[in-house]
């Protein structure tokens, strides 16, 4: 397990333990539990990434995650044309012009594009850029002969990935 | 473009030297395409990173969900242990053959084998030849050995052919000792009623094994039937001794009995009918029993049994409190539930014998020792009051069932409370059901708080075993099944007491099962009293499964048919009664009309008579015209008034000043024992008029002013279910007659006397016959009513015998209670 993984695992586990509360909270806002879990996971993801940029919270992380999830829900609901149900005691929060969230959203789309990669490529890129594993370790893990082979493969995968992202961009533009 | 891949990568990874980096950055400033490529590259990197981080989140999610689903318990699998050496079975068909022993020469291979391989070393071997078919042997020791076809295996396969059985038995103490046999199982000492060894060989001497599924049947003569005898398997120990292991309980074989010899009526039913000296033939008693059939779910015998959860008490509270009751005793049955710890709500049902009906009073509950518990709040007494329509009129009869609902607070450490029932403040002489045992309840604390929900004998909540269900199986067709045995007869009594048709259905549905199995099933349903039946370990009477299915269908149809027929009969009976009432009512109405007509006719007659009398007194001529309608002259009016009011009146002729008088004298009498009659009438038959008066009593008296110039015959008539009662007097003087007694006479005499009386007063008298006919109708109706009341009373006495639990749940509905928070 890498350092990064170790760091995040504990806090993720703790926060995930409070998932039922978040689910109930989102349900108040009219979100069904399946969508809620997806949004919750997304919010968690956003949270740990924000942590890496040096986020300092003055509240319990769960509140940050919860509010992020709510925000995601409202965006999604708005896009789907759904009516947002404001629960009693809450006010409709102002639509924050959340730059960070927008960026994350963009990256999410990139993630989706990358799913077009073959498994080996995907793993390679994720291990390298995501977990910061060394080429030697990656080569072992994926089953490539050595780190040099892995490196060469990385470039190929990068190229392929870029093409996919471009394709997605064009699709979006055409829409 | 492709080289940029590497370049960009190295740039981003900081793998370029300072100069190279500078060159790259300046190139980027110039080159838009490079910038874009860089951006793209970065996007990919960040996307990949994000994907990896997403994986972390996903893993956390998986772990979270997985931990919540971890199984706490695991299913218990029970493996059946294979049967021991000798199994108990019923012989299938096959004729009984005589002892089939042949003497084998000592040199024969079988004998050699048998002798060397015998289990009991020092005991003689008996050799029996088996021809391969179902056979029965009687051994020297008096043991019956039934060896069915297919019970022997040669090398694992069923052996068909001749075999030689090597049999050893040691039933007498001397034999056991001589054989050096041990009577120990491990280190436990056994009391034995016999030790047996069964071995079989082919004529060539090859050993045969007993099949584990099809065994032989061994019937051992014993001097006494000992309880808890078990069958042990003999295991040869290395030292040559035999250790007895794997005990299996013996099954008792049920004895088939002809259905005509068995009795499945509810307990007390027949005895009660004997006491009432009712008809003794089975047909009548069956018919009477069936007449108590209740409407509702026609039970189908097959396929509607819900799976009984094993090991669970699906009827949490009835178990402790079911018992049989007879018609003589007051019996109580308790149901209870714990509202909150220490606060119990109890409903005590009281089934009392009839004599209590005539005692005025009330039931109550009290706890004498406040330390043991105290009653909280009100006690609600409910009477099970049966209301029926008899002949169209409401008829109440009280069955002798009550319930008292009350709440008791008891200290936590108490586990049993005694609930004495008081009648009129003193402890009633009651044989009560078992005490409310809280320990049992507390052990079942995980069960639902409201006990009544789980226990649903039928979907319509009916508590009772309908006669059609019993009569359906009580038929010669069921001879030879487990139902036609004394053993089942004994169980039927207990089944009646449960009031739960599901219990009966279990037996009806398990015709081929050992009886003890069904006993156990029923005990698990919540009737532990059936455990004692199960302990008897009565086996099965098996039939062909196709035949059993046919029987099951037969049962279903029989029950349905009986049920429908019973209800039809009831309806027809009700219709007939309704018809009788309707006819009576019609006649009564007609009589009313006739009566009114007669009264107005009589009034006219008496008015005319009085008018003539007055005319005479006033010296008017007889040709006095009286007109109907038009204006009545003053004198007419006075006369009419006097006649109507039957009061003495003096009339003065305004023209002449002469006076005339109409006299009415008081007349009255009382009848002895007026309440013994259902109808009582006084008839006054005037000589001078054609019609007659019929007077109804007011209270206990008959009063009617008599016309001073008219002579009357008197008849007082009483009618009840017993017959006619009459008093007559001729030419009565007007006075107070006092108290008269009516004499019973026959109907013929009654009519005769009255007609004579009528005729003698005035040959032109209006016929009294329609009135007599009406009286006859009345009398007959009273007879009918009495009969109906007797029938109802009779049935109400029988009812609690047939439905000892009172048909339906008494409908406890929990109400919000300020005591309970």
Interface residues (C-beta under 8 A of the other chain):
Chain A: X5 X8 X9 X12 X13 X16 X17 X19 X37 X41 X44 X45 X48 X49 X106 X107 X108 X110 X111 X113 X114 X122 X125 X126 X127 X128 X129 X130 X131 X154 X155 X158 X159 X161 X162 X165 X166
Chain B: X2 X5 X6 X9 X37 X40 X41 X43 X44 X45 X46 X47 X48 X49 X50 X51 X52 X53 X54 X55 X56 X57 X58 X60 X61 X63 X64
